Amino acid sequence: MFPPIALQSVLARVGTALASLSELIPSTAGRTVATFGIAVAVTAILSRTDRLHALEPERLPKTGWHLVVTLGTMVVAATGGLVIVAVWGLSDQLLGVFTTNLGPEALVRVGISVLFLIGAYTMTGLIRQLVEEIAQARGSLGEHEREIAFRVGQVTLYIVSVLLILTLWQVNIGGILVGAGFLGIVVGMAARQTLGALLAGFVLMFSRPFEIGDWIEVGDNEGIVTDITIVNTRIQTFDGEYVMIPNDVVSAQSLINRSRKGRLRIEVEVGVDYDADAERAAEVAQSAVKDLDDPMTVPTPQVVLKRFGDSAVVLGVRYWIDNPSARRRWRSRTAVMGAVKRAFEAEGIKIPFPQRELMGREEAEGVVLAGGDGDGTEGREQ
């Protein structure tokens, strides 16, 4: 058995090494930045755990490889947490708990702590299976919603396990929660815009105003959704440009989803001469649109009299298309405009050019000009 005195010596050296980290970063701002960087690095490593499990090298048994990856993940997470504690100068308090509890009971507590961690990791698989079953039963949860639900459950399970382990080792959880709350306030004030985008990302994930592949318009940006993350939404415009929009911007502006209902109504305006029969022109336009392939037959295309223009009576040719996309919209508009023009030409219905009619009227008493010619007319021109 490893002697308690030797273990105390090892812990003392570790405590000295960790204490030097807080001396290297004395300022609160520097510690905040370091904490954020460590958290990002650890999260990036943990996010690739599934890929590491999928490797399965031939030299190791499948079970052994999964165990190695699991233990490595635990070591990385524990090391990151220990470094964060050391950066904030709390390593002496944490190690003091272990040095004062050395003895036969310490090995039992270590074993129970390891069992808690292994159990938490095993339960994450159950959480993923549960999320998948719920998604299959409802059929409305997308890939991103399932991933978010799984990650939230996974983090919650790990937090509960860590709290239980700290309680087992008689750590003052209240002090840690106070420190975490203070750290949360500092980080929240330093990155409130990023946190706003994160919260908006969760709202978008579960409210689901759009899905990947939908045709949306947000403010001045219009295109196809290619990716939805916690921080931003990525769309590809019809000019081939990729635009990343922060989620807080998406939630703060009006959003148009043209793909949600699976069909889209389009209107093409056309003017006819005032001398033409407007109702007859509407019937001709409606008949021309019905013969095309893109417009849906149900609902049927309609033509309405919209307004009196400067040079023509304006008709609105309204029709629906299914599986809407920008390409189908412009293709159908081109086909409808061409069909209506050909039909009007065949029926002799004129589509007038913009024109302006000038009219004059004679003044009864003439036009009064400035000055006079002395003949008593007082400047009146008859």
HELIX and SHEET records of a PDB file:
HELIX    1   1 PRO A    4  LEU A   24  1                                  21    
HELIX    2   2 THR A   28  LEU A   46  1                                  19    
HELIX    3   3 THR A   49  LEU A   55  1                                   7    
HELIX    4   4 LYS A   62  VAL A   87  1                                  26    
HELIX    5   5 SER A   91  THR A   99  1                                   9    
HELIX    6   6 PRO A  104  ARG A  138  1                                  35    
HELIX    7   7 GLU A  143  LEU A  168  1                                  26    
HELIX    8   8 ILE A  173  ALA A  190  1                                  18    
HELIX    9   9 ARG A  192  SER A  207  1                                  16    
HELIX   10  10 ASN A  247  ALA A  252  1                                   6    
HELIX   11  11 ALA A  278  LYS A  290  1                                  13    
HELIX   12  12 ALA A  326  GLU A  347  1                                  22    
SHEET    1   A 5 TYR A 242  PRO A 246  0                                        
SHEET    2   A 5 ASN A 232  THR A 237 -1                                        
SHEET    3   A 5 ASN A 221  ILE A 228 -1                                        
SHEET    4   A 5 TRP A 215  VAL A 218 -1                                        
SHEET    5   A 5 LEU A 255  ASN A 257 -1                                        
SHEET    1   B 3 ARG A 263  VAL A 272  0                                        
SHEET    2   B 3 VAL A 313  ASP A 322 -1                                        
SHEET    3   B 3 GLN A 302  PHE A 308 -1                                        
SHEET    1   C 2 VAL A 367  VAL A 368  0                                        
SHEET    2   C 2 ARG A 380  GLU A 381 -1                                        
END                                                                             
